[in-house]
């Protein structure tokens, strides 16, 4: 059940952050997405009734047990280090744009 739910959430949202409200790394990723103006869905596993089951299902699916567990365009990105690393390499914004989470930059006239 939890794996199907996680896959449904990922397939119906361009960007998903499986998170916990008390996790500083999760806060860092969500803050980064907010600063970039990216639309994303945060699933707070510590407030979901089936959060533990979803986290176990994510570990089975992705091999990653920790949060944040980030998906962009249906693809597993990884955690905080992977997400901020992509941003540092200039690869995060193109991924977000391609996934439809960021409006394409408007050319200045």
Residue, then its C-alpha position, 0 to 999 in steps of 0.5 A: x500500500x505505502x509503495x503504491x501511495x508513494x509512487x502515485x504521489x511522485x507520478x502526479x507531482x512534478x517535484x516531491x520532497x518526502x520530508x520530516x518537520x524536524x529535519x534541518x536538511x529537509x528545511x534546507x531543500x524546501x527553502x532552496x525550492x522556495x527561493x527558486x520559486x519552484x512548485x513542489x509537494x512536501x510530504x511530512x512523514x512525521x505527520x502522516x499516519x502512514x509515514x513510517x510505512x511510506x519511509x520504509x517503502x521509499x527505502x525499498x524503492x530508492x535504496x535511500x532510507x533518509x529524508x529528505x528524499x527528493x524526486x523531480x520529474x518522476x526521477x529520484x534525485x536523492x537527499x539534501x547533498x544531492x539536491x544542493x550539489x545539483x544546484x551548485x553545478x547549475x543543473x537543478x534549475x534546468x531539471x526543475x524547468x524541464x519537470x514544469x516546476x519552474x516557469x521558463x525564464x522570461x526573456x527581457x525585452 
